[in-house]
Amino acid sequence: MIDPALSDELDSVPHYDRFATVDEITAALTRLAGDHPGVASLRRVGSSALGEPILCLTVGDGPRHALVGAMPHPNEPIGGLTVIHLATRLCEDAGLRASTGCTWHIVGCLDPDGTRLNEGWFAGPFTKAHYGRHFYRPAGDEQVEWTFPFAYKRAYFDRVTPETLALMRLIDDTRPAFMTTLHNAEMGGAFFYLNRPVPALQSVLKALPGRYGVPLHAGEPEHPSVRTLEEAVFLTPRMEDAYDYIEALGEDPVAQIAGGASDSYAARYGTLCLAAELPYWREPAAGDRSPAGISYADLLGAHAADLRESFAVLDETLSAVSADLATRSPFIRASRFFVPFVEGMAATARHRAEAPESDRPATVAERRSCHDTVHSVRLRFGGMLLRALEGELAIGNGTPAIRTRARVLSETYAAWCAEAEAGTPDETIPIGHLVAIQYGGILAGAAHA
C-alpha cells in the first residue's frame, strides 16, 4: 500500500520528454551543490576507464546512510532523471530530509563511458528500432554490476573495473543501511529485486506500478535460478546460485559468469538492497496469467530454437570478419562476449524444456516474455555488431568480408526490427511515470531499511 505522504511525493515528479545525458546529470548535481551549501556537497569518488570523473552528491546529515547509484548498466537511463529529482527534493525540502533519517550519497552515473555510447537514442524517437540501432552494453567483464570480486568453485574474478572500484570504496566508506543501483528493463512488466524479504516494503513496491497503469511482470524471470518472494518481487540473484544452476545443466559456468554484484559486496554491512526493473514499452500481456494454448515445454523448445537461430546469424557474421578487424572497440568487445552468451541462453532454454516440471500449460505472460526476449537479443546484439562493423568501415577498414557482412546484417536487422515492432503496440510508458516508480521505491526502501 502507498501511504499519503509517499503519494504526495510521487506527485512531485515532473513530465519528461527525453532521458538525461551524462553532461546534463553532472550539471544538475553540480548546480545543486552550489545552490545548497551546508546541505549538499559534491566530491569525486573515482574515474571511468576513459578518465571521466565519477561524482557523488552527499545530502543531509541523518544517522543512517543511503547510497543511490544511477546507470550501472549504461542502456538503462531512467535512473539519471530519478537521481536528479531525488537530489533536488532532498536539497530543497528539509522536512523530507529529516523524515528519511538518512545521509544520502547519490552517484549520478556509474558508467559515463558506456552511457555516452547510448545517448543517440535518449531523445527519441522511442521506437524499438531506433533504440536497438543506438544500443550499447559493455561486455560482462566490463560492467559495474558484474565485476565485483568473486570466488566460487572454479570461478575466480578480480579484474575490478575502475567504475566498480569507485562504488566499492563508496560502500566501504558509508556502510549504507540502504542501497539501490538504478536499473530498468525494456519490455514486459515491472518487477523488483530485494536481497532479503521485507513484506511491508514488498507491498509498497507492488502497488507503485499500478498507480501508473504499468502491469506487474508475470512472465519469465531474468534467470531460472531466481527465487520469487511474491508476485513481481524476487530475491536478488546470487552468482553462486547461478553458477550451481548452470553447472547442474552440464554447462560451463565459468564461461557465463564474470564477477559478483554490488548487493553481494554490501552484504557485509547488513545493507538492504533494492533494484527496480521497469520497461520502456507498455505490454498488457506481461501480467496475463491465463493459459496460452501451448505447453510450457513446447514454448521453451520453440524459444530455444529462436535463440539458436539468432545466435547462428550473429556468430556467422562475427566469425566471418574476426580475422579482418583492426580495432578492439567497445562494440567488438561486447559482441565477442554477448554472441556466445546467446548460445548459452538457447542451451538453457532447451534443457528447461526437457525438465519434468515444464510439462504444464504455459501462460500468456510467459509466451509474451519469451517472444520479447528474442526480439531484445536480436535488436540489442545485432545493433551492437552493426555498430562494430560500421566503426571498422569508418576508419577505412573496408575489407570485402567486412563490407559484405555489414550489408547482409543490415538487411537482416531491418527485418528483425520490423518483426519486433509489429509484434506488439509500440506504446511508450511516460518517462515521468517510470521515474516516479523508481523514486517511490527509493523512499520506501530507505524507510524500511
Secondary structure, 3 states (H helix, E strand, C coil): CCCHHHHHHHCCCCCCCCCCCHHHHHHHHHHHHHHCCCCEEEEEEEECCCCCEEEEEEECCCCEEEEEEECCCCCCCHHHHHHHHHHHHHHHCHHHHHHHCEEEEEECCCCHHHHHCCHHHCCCCCCHHHHHHCCCCCCHHHCHHHCECEEECCEEECCCCHHHHHHHHHHHHHCCCEEEEECCCCCCCEEEEECCCCHHHHHHHHHHHHCCCCCECCCCCCCCCCEEEECCEEECCCHHHHHHHHHHCCCCHHHCCCCECHHHHHHHHCCEEEEEECCCECCHHHHCCCEEEEEHHHHHHHHHHHHHHHHHHHHHHHHHHHHHCCCCCHHHHHHHHHHHHHHHHHHHHHHHHCCHHHCCEEEHHHHHHHHHHHHHHHHHHHHHHHHHHHHHHHCCCCCHHHHHHHHHHHHHHHHHHHHHHHCCCCCECCHHHHHHHHHHHHHHHHHHC
